[in-house]
Amino acid sequence: MTKKIAISDLIALLYGRDYAYDILRRFLIEEPTQEYLKIFLQQNLEQFPFAQDCDGILEGIEDIKIYVKKYDVLHNQNHFEQLHWDYTRMTIGPFELPVPPWESIYVQKEPMLFQSCTINVRKTYEKFGFEMAKQNVEAEDHIGLELDFIYRLNQLTLDSAKAEHLQKIDYLLRAQEQFLHEHLLKFAPEFCEKMISNAETQFYQGIAKILLHYLTMDSVVLQELLNIEVIKSEALT
């Protein structure tokens, strides 16, 4: 018997994904800003998807809570700069990077940027109408950009769900499931382990733990959704 999900329940699930991927992309695409940290810290992190079902995500949340309780990153400039430097040091430079943020470094025999891996990711972005403003300046297979891509596809899926365009929903969910397996899940686990080992702040250790476990859980959800019939509103009345 085919499982079914009401369109309203699907929309709620997609809003949860929107919340999760927005947080992850913001903290991994560039250095943290005090403006976003203020917004982030006003949220109830226990509401993060799967937080009550996954010990790894819950552990990451606890790491972040412990860190921000000890360090006032919103009002103490030294504390903020320490957090800012932690991301810079690991993923930008100027020294050798302990946590390279590009898929190419992890999956290619020759760890070079702007080769086949970067080009494949670029083509996927372009297929959905997304193009980087400064091509060949930042490689498209940066983990923050890949998370941003999933975030944007999820937003398109959310729009399609609100409009009850079932074929488009299925197409976009398949695209996300494929991208997760062909790209993010091929290198994100190693990236996360490196960040957990090399981060000097519990904040980024927490972010890495959340990402590591959330991607795995989200992949399972996407696979399940692709085997579930979505029921339109009119069929529920």
N, C-alpha and C positions, 0 to 999 in steps of 0.2 A: 504493500500500500504506500503510495507516494505521500511523503510528508508535506505539510502546507504551512505557510506563514502569512499572516495578515499583512497587508501593505503598511498599516500603521505600526506594527511591530518591527517591520524591516526599517522603516524610517527612524524609529527609536534606536535601533542597532547602528544605523549609519551615522546618527548624531554622536553616538559613543565613539565611533572610529574617527569622526571629525575632531573630537576633543583630544583623543590620544595622539593622532598623527600631527596635529597642530603643535602640541607640546614638544614632541620628539624632533620634529623638523626644525623648530625655532632654536632649540638648544644645541643642535648638531650641524646647522648650516653655517653658523658664524659665532663669534664671541657673544657672550650674554650681554644684555643691556639692562640697566637699572629699571627702565620703563617697563620692559616685559617681565622682569623679575617681580615687580610690584603687583602686576596683574596675576602672575602665576601663583605667588604666595598667598593671595586672597582666596584661592580656590581650595576646595576640600579634596586633597589628593586621594583620600580613601575611595572617592568616586571614580577613580581611574578604572577603565574596563578591565575585568578579570582580577582586580585587586584582592577580592575576597575568595577567589578560587585558585590563586597561584601564589605560592610562597615566595617565588623569585621576585615577582612584581611587588608584593608587599614588603619584602626586604629592601628593595630599591627605594620605595616610598619612605620607609623608616630611616634609611641613610640620609635622605634629603632633609627630613624633618629634624633629625639630630643636628645636621650641619647648620641649618638656618636658625636653629635655637641657640647655637653656640656662637655663630658669626652673623653680625648684623650687616648684611650685604646691601641693604637699602640706605642706611644712614652712616655707615662707617666706610669711608673711601678706601682705606687700606684693606679691609675685608673684601670689598667688591673687587679691587684690583688683583687680589690673590686668586679669586675665583676666575676672573677674566684671564689672568696669566695661565691658569691651569689648562684652559681650553687652547689658548694660543700655543703654549709650549708643546702640547701633545699633537696638535693637528695642523698648525700653520708654520711654526718656526720661531726664531731664525736658525735654530740648531737642528740636528738630525731628529726626525719625527719618531717618537716612540709609538704613536698611534696614527699611522697614515689613514686618511679618510676616504681613499679612492678604491673602488672595487678592483681596478686594474692591478693594483699592487698585490692583491691577494689571490687572484685567479689566473693570471698570465704567467707563463714560464719566465718571460722577461718583464720585470716589474716596471713598465714604462707607461706614461700617460699618453692620451690622444692616439692610442693604437686601436686594435679591433674592438676591445671591450667598450671603450669610450664611444666609438663610432656607432656600435650597436645600440647603446643606451640613447645616444643622440637621435638615431632614427626612430626609436620608439617614442621619444618625446614629440618629434615632428609629426608622427602619425596622428597624434591627438591634438595637434595645433599648438604645442608648447615649444618655444624656441628661446634659448638663452640670449639675453641682450648683448653679451660680450663673449661670443663664441671663441674658443681656443685661448681664453684667458683663464677660466676655471673649467676643469674637466667635468663633463656632464655626469660621470659616474661617482661623483662625490656623494657620500652617504646622506648628507643633508639634502642634496638635490633629489636623490632617489626617494627619500621620505616625502619630500615636497610633491613629487610626482604622484605618489600614491594618495596623498592628501587631496590633490586637485582632482584626480579621478574619482575619489570618493565623493567629492562635492558634486561632480557631474552625475554620479549615481544617485545622490540625494535629490538633485533636481528632477531626475527622471522618475524617481519613486514618487515624488509629490505629484508629478504629472501622470503617474500610473502608466508609463511607457515600458511595458514588461520586457520587450525584446531588447531595448536599449539597456535596461538594468542588467539583463543577463550578459550582454556584450561587455559592459564595463566591469562587471564582477569577474568575468573570465580574464579580461585584460590585466586586472590587478593580481589575480591568483597566479597568472603566468609570469608577471613581472617579479613578484615575490620569489618564485621558485627559480627563475632564470638569472636573477640578479641579487636582490637584497639578501636572501637566505643563503646565498653561496659565499658571502663574505662577512655579513653582519655578525655572526657568532664569534668569529676570530677577532673582528674589530672590537666587539664588546669585551671580550676577555682581555685584550690588550689595554683597553681603557680602564677596566676594573683593576688591573695590575699596576698601571702606571699613573693613574690619577692621584694627585696630592690632596684632593678634597673629596670628602664623602659625597658631596653634591654630584660630581660627575661619575663617581662609582655607582651612585643610585640611578642616575640617568641610564647608564650602560646596562645595569641589571634589568631595569624596566624594559628597555628596548630589546634586549636579548630574549626575554620571555614573552613579551607582547607579540613580537613578530611570529613566533611559533604558534601562539594561541590564535592570532588573527588568521593565519594561514589555514588552520583547521576550520575556523568559522566560514571562511570563503569557500572552502571545498564543500562544506555542508550546505551552504546557501545555493550552490550550483546544482544541488540535487533535491532542492525543495521547490514546490510550486508556490508562487506568490499569488495571493488572492486579492483581487481588486475590491475596493470599498463596496461597490454595488452588489458584489456577491456575498457580502457579509450581512446585508440588510434583509 
